[in-house]
Amino acid sequence: MNNTYNTTTISQFFLWVGASVSIAEIVTGSLLAPLGLTKGIQAILIGHVIGAIILFLSAWISANSRVTALQATRISFGTYGSYGLTTLNMLQLVGWASVMIATGSIALNGISKELFAFDFQALWSLLIGAILVMWVLFGLKKISKLNIVAVTILFGFTIVLASVIFGGGGVGTIPDATMKFSTAVELSAVMSLSWLPLIGDYTRHVKHQKMGTVMSVLGYSVGSTFMFIIGLGGSLYVGSSDISAILMASGLGVVALMIVLLSTVLTTFLDSYSAGVNFKNLVPMANERFVSVIFTLLAVVIAIAASVSAYESFLYFIGSVFAPLYGILFADYYLLKRRHIDPQKKWSWQSALLWLLGVVIYHVSLKYPIPLGHTLWVLVGVFIVRIAMVAVIERKNVFSKVDLVDRL
């Protein structure tokens, strides 16, 4: 574990604004268009408030304990349990990175076809991968100032995009009876959940724990809300959720290319960096940057070869894995005050079974409309069950000790 804590609050803020300014956020926002502008924005705001609260609770554990997000899960799941969760998270990370590279290259290719009649999507994926590798090799500390400049430029581009979309007066509706308000809230909240196992990898380095954590979450949440609203408004503006059509309809031309390229690199870098950090939970002697480079190259290959049609299902997979996981961890850390990682604790079958039950319940609940989405209630439900479970186990242990004393 790195024991140098030198990440400034402002660099953390810009790092997470950069994470939020992504094509994936815009695309997800565009999926909410059937609700219309007013209800769509309401769902975005509710989902992001829920997500921000959960994200802060996760980020604070690492900032306060100075451990990575996946190392913190050893509190509840033990060493071997954290290995299993790390493996799941590595799959999530490579999935996210490949989705980001694929959606970015699709958008870049669509724009380049319109502007220059250039059609070579695989080449765009390779270009994104090459820039990512250079970003990784520079390292988190060295790129912090470059990241601030890039995010500032990028956010300026997106403000221009927003002014074109909402200043055009053409925002309408896309009727679709299949889109429920609860589903829209869930899609808004689950994007924050995708960062739960990552944000702690960065907040563990902050100089000022409370302010650094607050500004990290605020940076992501504000930026993500803005991106979702751009996606929603853009989809209503052009009558389609096609990201290339949204960007081209804005009339930004080459600027649109810059938006896509910068946003894809800035967001996917966090996945690549965290892949290296997470792998060290499995192999402590591993070189973070080398693993991150290999991970990035693998994501590029998958992005070129695979389809992104299952994007929405992938988001639900993330929700099902991390909502119950953090329901257990939050109960242990915040209410039961279990904050020590016991190196002798290798496995907790109680935690594993409760987590698995939460995963199943999450997927079953997707069939039904639930106020405020599925993530919140699954996490809260698992949180309550965890507390009750520990109370029963501890009570049983007390009675066993009393019985033993009586026998003696």
Secondary structure, DSSP 8 states (H G I E B T S, - for coil): ------B-HHHHHHHHHHHHSSHHHHHHHHTTGGG-HHHHHHHHHHHHHHHHHHHHHHHHHHHHHT--HHHHTHHHHHHHHHHHHHHHHHHHHHHHHHHHHHHHHHHHHHHHHHHH----HHHHHHHHHHHHHHHHHH-TTTTHHHHHHHHHHHHHHHHHHHHHHHHSS-------TT--HHHHHHHHHHHHHTTHHHHHHHHTTBSSHHHHHHHHHHHHHHHHHHHHHHHHHHHHHHTS--HHHHHHHTT-THHHHHHHHHHHHHHHHHHHHHHHHHHHHH-TTS-HHHHHHHHHHHHHHHHHHS--TTHHHHHHHHHHHHHHHHHHHHIIIIIS------TT----HHHHHHHHHHHHHHHHHTTS--TT-HHHHHHHHHHHHHHHHHHHHHHHHHHHHHHHHHH-
